[in-house]
Every structure is written in structure tokens, then in C-alpha cells.
Amino acid sequence: MTHRVLFVGLSLLLAAATLCSLLLTPAAVQSRLTAVPAYAQVVYSNKDPGWFLSFFPMFEENQNEFAAADGINSKVWKKSFQTLEKAPLIVATVPFAGLGQRDTWVAVSELGGPAALALRWRLMLFPPEGVSPARPYAAWLIWKFEHPSLPSWAKVRFAVTEGLLICSVSSDSHDIYRLLDTADGRATSLADSVVK
């Protein structure tokens, strides 16, 4: 009886700790600068990027087509993208010098712990048209976005980490791995260079 009570108590404690770590992401992890390499050239940075994202209407079109085709409530996806419109965003170019010597375009958006978790689950269960899973990297799931309007060299890869949506557009699909390494602290980031 005592063993059972101890087991149940420890299980509840583990569940509570896991839930708190998912919902309460530390602010330092959520900083959009942590996923951008230190030598990047910042193109755009704003805490309210709604007007910037309005230049990409294909997201709303795709979500509405997807919802109509599969019977998914379009309000669910619209809420996801409205969350991105209100989340701080940074856009930068990074000279990774991949195929064709093109710079990599990087976009990092800050999402709160619950918003990031919800977006990750939506992408796993109900990915919009053009979005499909790519090869994961370490513990991170990666998605790719393909659309006929994109140039042939533009490989769009993105990941949702704890509190961040990290996206790369480049000729090398492996550039997203470098950004995830930077976010994990394996390479110097803009956040590190600002602190110094």
C-alpha cells in the first residue's frame, strides 16, 4: 500500500513538473535573438509584425482551402496565424555560403510556451496544404513548405522549439540545422553578442 501511494505521488509530481515546463517557458529561451547567428545581417525586427506578415497572403488562402477540403474549422488555423501576427519577429540574412553562394533568409518568431505547443500539435495532426514533415534533427521536428510560387532554389524549412518558431529559406535544406544549433547554444548567437 505504501509503495502504491509513493508511486502515485511521484507520478503526479512528474506530471505536474512536465506540464509546468511546457507551459511556463523561461523568457531567455523565448528570445528571438538566440536562434540568429552572431554574424547575421538583421533586415527586420519588430514586436508587432502584423503588417510584415500581411505581405504573405498565401498562408490564409492555404488554410481556408485546407479547411474547406478536409472539414477542419478554419478558425483554428486562423487563430494560429493571428498568434504569429502578434508575436515578436526578426528577419535576417546569414552568409552560410551554400549552393550557388546564396545567403540564407532567417525568420524567428517568439511564441509563448502554450502557443508553441499548440502550433506544434496542429502541424503534426492537421498540417496545411504544402506543409509536410522533413527529416528531424536531434530532438526537434522539422517541417518543409513547398509551393509552386517559390523559386526553385528556395527550400523552406521550419521548426517549433520551446517558445520559438524558427524558419530558414535557402538553397541548402540543412541550414535549419545550423539555426537549431545556434538556438541550443552550440554556436554564438545575436543574443550572446548583445550581452557582451
C-alpha positions in Angstrom: 0.0 0.0 0.0 2.8 2.4 0.9 4.6 1.7 -2.3 1.5 2.3 -4.3 0.9 5.7 -2.6 4.5 6.7 -3.2 4.3 5.6 -6.8 1.1 7.6 -7.4 2.5 10.6 -5.6 5.8 10.6 -7.6 3.8 10.1 -10.9 1.6 13.2 -10.1 4.7 15.2 -9.2 6.4 14.3 -12.5 3.2 15.1 -14.5 2.9 18.5 -12.7 6.6 19.3 -13.4 6.3 18.3 -17.1 3.1 20.4 -17.5 4.8 23.5 -15.9 7.9 23.2 -18.1 5.7 23.0 -21.2 3.5 26.0 -20.3 6.0 28.2 -18.5 8.9 28.7 -20.9 11.6 30.9 -19.5 11.9 34.3 -21.2 15.6 33.7 -22.1 14.6 30.7 -24.2 11.9 32.7 -26.0 14.3 35.5 -27.1 14.2 35.5 -30.9 17.9 36.6 -31.0 19.0 33.2 -29.6 18.4 31.4 -32.9 20.1 34.0 -35.1 23.8 33.6 -35.7 26.0 36.4 -34.4 27.3 37.3 -37.9 23.8 37.7 -39.4 22.6 40.9 -41.0 19.3 42.0 -39.4 16.7 43.1 -42.0 13.6 43.5 -39.9 12.9 43.3 -36.1 9.6 44.3 -34.5 7.5 43.3 -31.6 4.3 43.8 -33.6 4.9 42.4 -37.1 1.3 42.1 -38.3 1.9 44.4 -41.3 5.0 42.5 -42.3 3.1 39.2 -42.3 0.3 40.7 -44.3 2.6 40.6 -47.4 2.2 36.8 -47.3 -1.5 36.2 -48.1 -0.8 32.6 -49.2 -1.0 31.4 -45.6 -4.6 32.5 -45.2 -5.6 31.2 -48.6 -4.0 27.8 -48.0 -5.5 27.4 -44.6 -9.0 28.3 -45.9 -8.6 25.8 -48.8 -7.4 23.2 -46.5 -10.2 23.7 -44.0 -12.8 23.5 -46.8 -11.3 20.4 -48.3 -10.9 18.4 -45.1 -13.7 19.8 -43.0 -11.4 21.4 -40.4 -12.6 24.5 -38.6 -10.8 27.4 -40.4 -11.0 29.4 -37.1 -8.4 27.0 -35.6 -5.8 27.8 -38.3 -6.7 31.5 -38.5 -6.1 31.7 -34.7 -2.6 30.1 -35.2 -1.6 32.7 -37.8 -3.1 35.6 -35.8 -0.8 34.4 -33.0 2.1 34.9 -35.3 0.9 38.3 -36.3 1.2 39.4 -32.6 4.5 37.6 -31.8 7.8 39.5 -31.9 9.6 38.7 -35.2 13.2 39.1 -36.5 14.2 38.6 -40.1 17.9 38.3 -41.1 20.2 37.1 -43.8 23.1 34.8 -43.0 26.1 34.1 -45.3 26.2 30.3 -44.9 27.5 30.2 -48.5 25.5 27.1 -49.5 24.8 26.1 -53.1 25.0 29.0 -55.5 26.6 31.1 -52.8 23.2 32.5 -51.8 22.6 33.9 -48.3 20.1 32.2 -46.1 17.0 34.1 -45.1 16.1 33.5 -41.4 12.9 34.4 -39.6 12.4 33.8 -35.9 9.2 34.5 -34.1 8.7 34.4 -30.3 5.8 32.3 -29.2 4.8 31.7 -25.6 5.1 28.1 -24.3 1.4 27.2 -24.8 1.2 28.8 -28.2 4.3 27.0 -29.4 3.0 23.7 -28.1 -0.4 24.2 -29.7 1.2 25.1 -33.1 3.4 22.0 -33.0 0.4 19.7 -32.3 -1.6 21.4 -35.1 1.3 20.9 -37.5 1.6 17.2 -36.6 -2.1 16.5 -36.7 -3.5 18.9 -39.3 -0.7 20.3 -41.5 -1.9 22.9 -44.0 -1.5 22.3 -47.7 2.1 22.5 -48.8 3.5 21.7 -45.3 4.9 18.2 -44.7 7.4 16.7 -42.2 11.1 16.7 -43.1 13.9 14.7 -41.5 14.0 15.5 -37.8 17.2 16.9 -36.2 18.2 15.7 -32.8 15.0 16.1 -30.7 13.4 18.7 -33.0 10.7 18.0 -35.5 11.2 19.9 -38.8 8.7 20.7 -41.5 9.1 21.8 -45.1 6.9 24.2 -47.0 6.6 23.7 -50.8 4.6 26.0 -53.1 4.6 26.5 -56.9 5.1 30.2 -56.4 8.5 29.7 -54.7 11.7 29.9 -56.8 13.4 26.5 -57.4 16.3 27.3 -55.1 14.1 28.3 -52.1 13.9 25.4 -49.7 11.7 26.5 -46.8 12.3 24.6 -43.6 11.0 25.4 -40.1 10.8 24.1 -36.6 8.9 25.0 -33.4 11.1 24.8 -30.3 10.3 25.9 -26.8 8.9 29.4 -27.4 10.3 29.9 -30.9 9.2 29.4 -34.5 12.5 29.2 -36.5 12.4 29.3 -40.3 15.1 29.2 -43.0 14.7 29.9 -46.7 17.8 28.9 -48.6 19.3 26.7 -51.3 20.5 24.3 -48.7 17.9 22.4 -46.7 20.4 21.7 -43.9 20.6 25.4 -42.9 17.8 24.9 -40.4 20.1 22.6 -38.5 22.6 25.4 -38.1 19.9 27.6 -36.7 18.8 25.0 -34.2 22.4 24.5 -33.1 22.6 28.3 -32.6 19.3 28.2 -30.6 20.7 25.4 -28.4 23.9 27.4 -27.7 26.3 25.4 -29.8 27.2 28.5 -31.9 27.4 32.2 -31.0 24.0 34.0 -31.4 23.0 37.6 -31.7 21.7 37.3 -28.1 25.3 36.4 -27.0 26.8 39.3 -28.9 24.3 41.8 -27.5 25.0 40.6 -23.9 28.8 41.1 -24.5 
